[in-house]
Amino acid sequence: MHPPTEENGFPWHLGVFDAHCHPTDSLSTLALIPGMRAKVLTVMATRAQDQHLVAEASDRLGIRESDATKATFGWLQEQRIVPCFGWHPWFSHQMYDDTAYDDQRSLDQDSKTAHYQSVLTPKPDDIAFLSALPDPRSFSHFLAQTKEYLEKYPLALVGEIGLDRSFRIPEAWLPEHHEQRDDSLTPGGREGRHLSPYRVQIDHQRKVLTAQLNLAGEMGRAVSVHGVQAHGMVFETIQATWKGHEKAVVSKRLRKRRESVEDAHADEADEQAKNSDTTPRPYPPRICLHSFSGPPETVKQWLNPSIPAAIFFSFSTVINFPSGSSPKAEETLRIVPDENILVESDLHTAGERMDDHLESIVRKVCEVKQWSLHNGIAQLGKNWRRFIFGDTV
């Protein structure tokens, strides 16, 4: 419950923005958000049980579309979150492709078993385990619902989405476990369950990811992307959505040849026409690689000037600097351009702990980039606004 003032030498009053977090996983902490020192939280949805919770939180605490053109210090104390709607790869097995089941809106037990056996690896043959898994959800129904949320919340993003080759799904809930679970936590998470030996096939994950990328492109919304042990595949999957839409890259030599005023004006007019084109695209206009843990050499790949989307790299202490320092993460951070950096907490509880994590990652970024705190926070705030609102602000 701290006011956003300068405290312990940290200039909270300049505005600190969390690019990726999950406070709806712990609903009891949502009431702490208006008293946080952070200015705005970018709140992710991940699964069936939290999409509506993010929407409800936005109804109470969301910033308005009209705020996009205002200075952030003019926002009300209650305007503290940007909602995001998406399906996380950890839950991608709970989604089925309607077209493979004659467009059925729900699956009977035999189809449910067949679905899980087709998307999990190794192929499970434990019928009791398969029966105890959640009833899978129609993919087309989820996309339609997500589109409705995006239409209702004009500033909403698509997230958290992505690919993960390391995770294993948890064991299914048994009846006796329901009585022991913590009611303060949103259902659907792991909650201490043992992990099963099963992973979600990467082709199924890619199908779920691609459809959400396409929806984000159709709606002109940014995305927040998860990638673990799949950095090359994440890039290839997203790259496929902008194939045929790459920007023309003019060589330095050719640019020098364009010395006439007419050519200069023509180039400027062409660029303005492209920026004002609101035609839906199959790729998202802005992409945040959340808690980016890829090797430093992949940064250059993402910053290829032909890529038609704006790429941002977000960092957290939870993932990137868990022990306070990481030579690899620091090397990556140094080579990311100043205007492409975001910070996040990636925490599941709001309040003072989230503020502490944000302060820690801001200080770390400023240290590595050799920024003053004031200049660094100002730059990070500018980056966050461009990620959320685009270049129109």
Phi and psi in degrees as a GROMACS rama.xvg file:
@    title "Ramachandran Plot"
@    xaxis  label "Phi"
@    yaxis  label "Psi"
@TYPE xy
-104.554  136.145  HIS-2
-70.0048  149.86  PRO-3
-77.9009  66.2832  PRO-4
-113.744  175.917  THR-5
-68.9578  122.953  GLU-6
-140.756  127.029  GLU-7
54.0339  36.9582  ASN-8
75.7705  9.9402  GLY-9
-107.952  119.849  PHE-10
-82.7437  70.279  PRO-11
-57.6264  -30.1135  TRP-12
-63.9542  -15.5836  HIS-13
-76.4821  -18.2333  LEU-14
100.614  109.439  GLY-15
-112.436  130.952  VAL-16
-120.5  124.489  PHE-17
-86.9351  115.024  ASP-18
-81.3561  -8.12488  ALA-19
-167.31  116.272  HIS-20
-158.266  171.947  CYS-21
-135.162  52.1324  HIS-22
-65.7261  -19.9115  PRO-23
-72.5353  -5.56779  THR-24
-71.8669  -21.1237  ASP-25
-130.344  84.2925  SER-26
-59.9958  -28.7776  LEU-27
-65.9638  -17.4593  SER-28
-92.5724  -6.51901  THR-29
-61.5728  -31.9902  LEU-30
-65.1911  -15.7996  ALA-31
-82.5014  -14.6811  LEU-32
-60.5517  -45.3682  ILE-33
-60.2129  -22.4541  PRO-34
-96.4127  2.87982  GLY-35
-73.4292  156.525  MET-36
-78.8484  -28.3197  ARG-37
-61.9253  146.271  ALA-38
-77.2462  -52.2788  LYS-39
-143.729  142.944  VAL-40
-110.101  134.663  LEU-41
-95.7085  105.364  THR-42
-99.8705  121.336  VAL-43
-89.3775  147.861  MET-44
-106.829  155.97  ALA-45
-137.505  -21.5987  THR-46
-157.123  -177.457  ARG-47
-60.7339  -37.0568  ALA-48
-79.3066  -10.7737  GLN-49
-119.184  -2.74865  ASP-50
-59.3211  -49.11  GLN-51
-69.6216  -27.6171  HIS-52
-68.9158  -39.0964  LEU-53
-64.2842  -39.9256  VAL-54
-63.5264  -44.4146  ALA-55
-64.9126  -39.4353  GLU-56
-63.5525  -38.1611  ALA-57
-67.5452  -34.6529  SER-58
-59.5906  -34.313  ASP-59
-90.0161  -36.6551  ARG-60
-126.876  4.68174  LEU-61
-74.5891  146.6  GLY-62
-77.5215  154.652  ILE-63
-96.2919  159.408  ARG-64
-59.3514  -35.6295  GLU-65
-67.1457  -18.0324  SER-66
-74.747  -15.8132  ASP-67
-60.1266  -29.7354  ALA-68
-96.8492  0.0914194  THR-69
-95.9844  155.094  LYS-70
-66.3897  142.024  ALA-71
-62.6846  -26.2757  THR-72
-69.8861  -11.3114  PHE-73
-88.4926  -4.4708  GLY-74
-75.717  150.146  TRP-75
-72.4367  158.82  LEU-76
-59.651  -30.6542  GLN-77
-83.903  -8.43571  GLU-78
-91.8437  93.5564  GLN-79
-130.554  -4.57455  ARG-80
-136.533  153.715  ILE-81
-113.55  122.639  VAL-82
-80.9322  150.211  PRO-83
-135.458  138.317  CYS-84
-124.46  124.986  PHE-85
-173.436  173.479  GLY-86
-120.563  115.354  TRP-87
-71.9459  147.071  HIS-88
-60.5184  -25.2642  PRO-89
-63.1189  -20.4184  TRP-90
-115.157  12.6198  PHE-91
-65.444  -25.653  SER-92
-66.3  -20.7259  HIS-93
-82.1867  10.1341  GLN-94
-118.136  131.948  MET-95
-119.269  151.513  TYR-96
-82.1058  111.909  ASP-97
-56.0502  -36.8102  ASP-98
-64.8558  -21.7808  THR-99
-82.9033  -8.82516  ALA-100
-130.501  41.5344  TYR-101
53.7062  37.6196  ASP-102
58.8633  31.9133  ASP-103
-69.6283  137.002  GLN-104
-79.4668  -16.8463  ARG-105
-149.901  159.702  SER-106
-111.957  140.788  LEU-107
-76.8442  178.291  ASP-108
-62.5938  -40.4197  GLN-109
-65.2863  -42.0528  ASP-110
-68.8073  -36.5416  SER-111
-60.6998  -45.4855  LYS-112
-61.9792  -43.5743  THR-113
-63.5561  -39.27  ALA-114
-61.282  -52.5206  HIS-115
-64.6235  -34.8347  TYR-116
-68.1629  -25.3151  GLN-117
-84.1201  -21.8439  SER-118
-110.213  -12.7349  VAL-119
-99.7931  147.799  LEU-120
-137.587  135.351  THR-121
-64.016  159.871  PRO-122
-62.4774  118.854  LYS-123
-78.172  142.237  PRO-124
-121.433  6.22615  ASP-125
-82.2656  99.6613  ASP-126
-63.7724  -35.1157  ILE-127
-63.7361  -41.9972  ALA-128
-62.982  -46.1012  PHE-129
-64.9039  -39.1959  LEU-130
-66.3874  -30.1763  SER-131
-81.4799  -12.6242  ALA-132
-68.5356  155.61  LEU-133
-59.913  149.48  PRO-134
-62.7905  124.819  ASP-135
-67.2435  158.178  PRO-136
-107.592  143.026  ARG-137
-63.4011  128.746  SER-138
-64.596  -44.166  PHE-139
-65.3112  -34.9194  SER-140
-65.7136  -42.173  HIS-141
-62.3549  -44.6882  PHE-142
-63.2083  -39.3989  LEU-143
-64.3988  -42.0885  ALA-144
-64.9392  -42.2186  GLN-145
-63.031  -40.1444  THR-146
-62.0808  -38.4376  LYS-147
-63.076  -41.5872  GLU-148
-63.0948  -43.2885  TYR-149
-64.4149  -35.4143  LEU-150
-69.7968  -36.9994  GLU-151
-72.7535  -34.4945  LYS-152
-116.477  92.9536  TYR-153
-62.3286  -20.3342  PRO-154
-95.6781  -2.06158  LEU-155
-66.0002  148.719  ALA-156
-104.022  175.007  LEU-157
-106.933  118.634  VAL-158
171.828  153.164  GLY-159
-97.3306  132.417  GLU-160
-129.04  167.408  ILE-161
152.644  -159.291  GLY-162
-134.267  146.041  LEU-163
-149.896  116.383  ASP-164
-96.5459  -1.65816  ARG-165
-101.375  -27.0205  SER-166
-76.0296  152.494  PHE-167
-119.456  144.24  ARG-168
-72.5067  148.219  ILE-169
-74.1387  162.514  PRO-170
-59.8074  151.066  GLU-171
-68.8712  152.739  ALA-172
-67.829  134.208  TRP-173
-101.327  156.295  LEU-174
-52.1128  -40.8501  PRO-175
-69.8506  -21.8796  GLU-176
-73.1052  -29.0726  HIS-177
-61.8687  -32.0337  HIS-178
-73.8981  -18.8621  GLU-179
-99.2807  -8.44179  GLN-180
-72.4504  157.924  ARG-181
-83.1501  111.953  ASP-182
-69.0222  -12.2669  ASP-183
-79.2986  -10.7824  SER-184
-99.3068  142.859  LEU-185
-67.0973  131.637  THR-186
-60.9156  159.128  PRO-187
106.253  -18.8862  GLY-188
-80.8989  -178.806  GLY-189
-69.8754  -46.6464  ARG-190
52.3094  44.9649  GLU-191
81.4204  1.14495  GLY-192
-65.7106  148.621  ARG-193
-65.5117  151.17  HIS-194
-85.789  140.885  LEU-195
-80.7281  174.029  SER-196
-83.5065  5.06747  PRO-197
-100.81  139.407  TYR-198
-116.377  162.177  ARG-199
-89.5487  129.14  VAL-200
-56.1043  138.169  GLN-201
-66.2666  -29.7677  ILE-202
-64.5478  -36.9541  ASP-203
-68.5771  -42.5624  HIS-204
-58.2258  -42.4154  GLN-205
-64.8435  -36.9797  ARG-206
-63.8689  -44.0483  LYS-207
-64.9083  -42.8035  VAL-208
-64.4548  -47.7766  LEU-209
-60.4817  -42.8008  THR-210
-62.537  -36.9442  ALA-211
-73.1088  -34.5644  GLN-212
-62.7745  -42.9919  LEU-213
-63.012  -41.0885  ASN-214
-63.9663  -42.3265  LEU-215
-60.478  -40.4734  ALA-216
-64.4789  -44.1287  GLY-217
-58.3204  -39.7701  GLU-218
-92.0473  -3.86914  MET-219
68.1465  35.4557  GLY-220
-110.522  151.294  ARG-221
-73.5419  163.582  ALA-222
-131.303  152.634  VAL-223
-115.804  120.849  SER-224
-115.257  131.096  VAL-225
-97.1649  133.724  HIS-226
-145.369  115.447  GLY-227
-129.747  123.614  VAL-228
51.1929  33.061  GLN-229
-150.986  31.3065  ALA-230
-62.2263  -43.5007  HIS-231
-65.0745  -39.1752  GLY-232
-71.7702  -34.9151  MET-233
-60.5817  -46.8967  VAL-234
-61.9131  -45.84  PHE-235
-62.9354  -38.7988  GLU-236
-67.3988  -44.6859  THR-237
-70.8974  -39.6664  ILE-238
-56.4583  -37.8506  GLN-239
-62.6792  -27.0158  ALA-240
-74.968  -24.0374  THR-241
-103.716  7.73356  TRP-242
-57.6496  129.476  LYS-243
89.6288  -6.27994  GLY-244
-115.978  12.1253  HIS-245
-61.7114  149.751  GLU-246
-78.7874  142.927  LYS-247
-71.7815  131.962  ALA-248
-106.524  115.916  VAL-249
-90.6243  129.25  VAL-250
-66.9842  157.19  SER-251
-60.6168  -38.2631  LYS-252
-62.2349  -42.2764  ARG-253
-69.2971  -37.1698  LEU-254
-62.3271  -37.1329  ARG-255
-67.376  -29.1904  LYS-256
-72.1798  -23.5214  ARG-257
-81.7017  76.8187  ARG-258
-97.426  -15.8652  GLU-259
-74.5535  148.946  SER-260
-62.6065  -36.3175  VAL-261
-62.6346  -44.7882  GLU-262
-64.3363  -39.7797  ASP-263
-61.8217  -45.7421  ALA-264
-65.451  -38.3389  HIS-265
-63.8852  -42.6359  ALA-266
-61.6919  -42.8358  ASP-267
-63.8481  -41.391  GLU-268
-64.6842  -40.2622  ALA-269
-62.5373  -42.199  ASP-270
-65.471  -41.5283  GLU-271
-64.3527  -38.6114  GLN-272
-63.4537  -39.9861  ALA-273
-65.2484  -41.7844  LYS-274
-67.481  -29.8447  ASN-275
-89.0414  -5.36192  SER-276
-73.0039  118.145  ASP-277
-103.067  15.1552  THR-278
-60.6744  131.067  THR-279
-57.9264  142.509  PRO-280
-115.903  161.048  ARG-281
-83.566  0.704715  PRO-282
-126.389  151.595  TYR-283
-72.1053  146.392  PRO-284
-73.8742  -24.3206  PRO-285
-141.185  137.132  ARG-286
-131.98  125.739  ILE-287
-106.237  121.813  CYS-288
-89.8598  97.6337  LEU-289
-76.4127  139.319  HIS-290
43.0723  54.8037  SER-291
-59.7637  121.316  PHE-292
-121.71  15.1819  SER-293
-70.121  160.088  GLY-294
-65.391  153.621  PRO-295
-53.9438  -34.6377  PRO-296
-66.8164  -18.7369  GLU-297
-76.8654  -17.9678  THR-298
-60.1908  -44.6718  VAL-299
-59.8936  -37.5106  LYS-300
-60.2319  -42.9101  GLN-301
-73.4552  -20.494  TRP-302
-101.461  16.5793  LEU-303
-55.6631  127.779  ASN-304
-63.634  -13.3386  PRO-305
-80.4042  -13.2253  SER-306
-68.3324  126.245  ILE-307
-82.3159  -5.66693  PRO-308
-103.221  153.05  ALA-309
-84.0208  128.796  ALA-310
-109.424  131.295  ILE-311
-121.966  146.134  PHE-312
-116.304  119.605  PHE-313
-106.184  146.648  SER-314
-129.955  147.187  PHE-315
-137.886  156.975  SER-316
-74.9056  -31.8028  THR-317
-59.674  -44.1892  VAL-318
-100.169  -46.0292  ILE-319
-87.4605  -31.3098  ASN-320
-135.106  56.3596  PHE-321
-64.014  -26.9975  PRO-322
-106.415  9.15544  SER-323
98.7399  -26.63  GLY-324
-146.156  151.887  SER-325
-158.38  105.768  SER-326
-53.6182  -40.3269  PRO-327
-64.2689  -48.4568  LYS-328
-64.9622  -37.2581  ALA-329
-66.3138  -39.5753  GLU-330
-63.4358  -42.7981  GLU-331
-62.1672  -46.4738  THR-332
-60.2992  -38.1297  LEU-333
-62.6796  -34.7406  ARG-334
-91.4133  -8.29067  ILE-335
-75.1554  128.957  VAL-336
-57.4098  147.754  PRO-337
-53.439  -38.8293  ASP-338
-80.0903  0.957719  GLU-339
-113.517  12.4418  ASN-340
-101.843  136.013  ILE-341
-127.296  162.562  LEU-342
-124.906  154.897  VAL-343
-152.124  161.805  GLU-344
-96.8764  -35.3844  SER-345
55.89  29.3568  ASP-346
-94.4427  160.941  LEU-347
-105.975  6.13188  HIS-348
-134.973  136.135  THR-349
-85.7701  169.512  ALA-350
115.095  -156.855  GLY-351
-63.2246  -37.3925  GLU-352
-62.7214  -39.1156  ARG-353
-65.3399  -43.2462  MET-354
-57.9809  -43.0241  ASP-355
-62.1129  -41.112  ASP-356
-66.6493  -37.6097  HIS-357
-66.1096  -44.0701  LEU-358
-60.1887  -41.3882  GLU-359
-63.0034  -44.8296  SER-360
-72.6942  -34.0586  ILE-361
-62.8463  -45.4606  VAL-362
-61.4016  -39.512  ARG-363
-66.0541  -45.0748  LYS-364
-60.9878  -44.3731  VAL-365
-63.8491  -37.0613  CYS-366
-64.2924  -48.9313  GLU-367
-67.4338  -40.2951  VAL-368
-84.1164  -3.83538  LYS-369
58.9556  44.5572  GLN-370
-100.203  151.824  TRP-371
-72.5942  158.219  SER-372
-59.6739  -42.7979  LEU-373
-62.8256  -48.7411  HIS-374
-66.7346  -38.4447  ASN-375
-66.0447  -45.9259  GLY-376
-64.0301  -38.8124  ILE-377
-62.7159  -43.0366  ALA-378
-65.5482  -45.0299  GLN-379
-63.8778  -37.1484  LEU-380
-65.5445  -41.4766  GLY-381
-62.9925  -41.1774  LYS-382
-63.3735  -43.4776  ASN-383
-62.3158  -43.2701  TRP-384
-62.2205  -39.4207  ARG-385
-68.3217  -37.2612  ARG-386
-64.464  -44.8682  PHE-387
-75.8786  -49.6098  ILE-388
-98.5717  -15.5375  PHE-389
85.8481  -167.76  GLY-390
-85.0064  7.76934  ASP-391
-82.9669  -11.889  THR-392
